[in-house]
Amino acid sequence: MKISTKGRYGLRAMLALVRDGRELVSLSTIAQKENLSLNYLESIFSQMKRAGLVVGVTGAQGGYRLARPASQISVYDVLQALEGSLSVTQSESESDMTPLRRYLTDCVWNVIDEKVEQIFRSMTLLELANA
């Protein structure tokens, strides 16, 4: 598993929303503070809005805010919205697997996936912002 630039930038942007503390924060403000591309942030926030992680308000005083308290949004929520599967391997049909591959999948790869998910689910945006 490799967290893409989109995932890393998305976490940075979400933490900027938490740290700013205002009701609405414009993407241009986040882009400036975090030295990120505004166009890239627009794509990221579009995905996070679809995932129900942020709420966007248009207009002169518009911007984005978290859809839930930062204590209720995990790192997993953000990465899942932006990355999709966080698995260390690609999914494949068990019928296509040799016995050794099935064993590795069950005893190694799935265990790693579960541990990674557990860690990411246990870390909230609030905890990261306060670290």
N, C-alpha and C positions, 0 to 999 in steps of 0.2 A: 504494500500500500504506500502510495506517495500522495501527500496532500499537495494539490496544485496551487498555483499562484492565486487562482480564484478563491480557493478555500482560505488561504492565508490572508488575503486582502479582505475577504468577507469578515473574518474574525476581527481583524484590526478595525474595520469600519463599525462593526457592532460594538466593540469596546469603546470606540469614540462616542457612540450614542450614549452609552452608559456613563462615561466620564463627563460628558458635556453637561448632563443633568437637566438641560432645558427640555421643554415639552416637544418642540420640533427643531430639527437640525437639518440644514440644507446639505445636499450632496457636495456642493462646491466648498462648503466649510470643512466637511470631512476630507475632501480631496486635498485642500490646502494644508490642513493640520497633519495629515498622514502622508503627504507627498505621493498621492495616488492619482491615476488617470480618472478624470470625471466620466468619460465615456465608459470606461471599464466598471466604475462604481454604479452607473445607471443599469448596466446589465446585471450586476450582482444584486442590486436592490430589487430589480424586477423579479428575480428568482426568489429572493427572501420574502417579498410581498406575496407571491403566489403560495409560498409555504406557510404563510400566516405568522411570520416572525416579526414583521414590521408593518406599520400603517403609514401610508403616504398621503399628504395633503397638498393639493395644488394651489397655486396662487402666489401673490407677492410675499405673503408671510408663511408660505408652505414649507414643507420639509418632511422629514421622516422621524418617527418615534418607534420605540419597541411596542409590539402588540401585547406583550405580557411583561410583568416585572422581570428584571434582569436575573433575579433569583430563581425564576422558573424557566429560563432558556439555557439549555446546556450547549456545550461545545459540539456535542453530537448533533443537536438540532440544526445548528448552523452548517456544519460540514455535510450532513445528510442532504440538506436543501441545495447545497452548491455542488457537491461532488457525486451525489447518488450513492452507489454502493461503496462502502469503506472496507470491503473485503480485501485480504491480501492476495487472493487468487480469483480468477474468473470463474463464474459458475459454469458447470457442465453437468450433463445428465449422468446419473450414477450408472446407467446401463452402458455408457461409453467408457467407464473407468475400469482399469485393470484392478485386481485385488490390492496391489501395492498402492496405487493411487487412491483408492477408496480408503485404505488404512491411513495414509498420510492426511487425506482430507479430514477424516473423522478425528484423528488423534493429534494432529498438529495444526493444520490450517484453521479448522473450525474453532479450536481452543484459542488460538491467537486472535481470531475475529471477535470471539466473545469477550476476551480480556480487553481488547482495544475499545470495543463498544462500551464496556463497563466503565473504563477509565474516562472516556469522553462524555458519557452520560453523567458521571459524578462531578464533573467540573462545570460550574455555572458561569455565566457572564459576570455576575456580581462578584464571585470569588476571584476571577481573573482580574477584574478592574481594581479590586482592593489589594491585589498581591504586590 
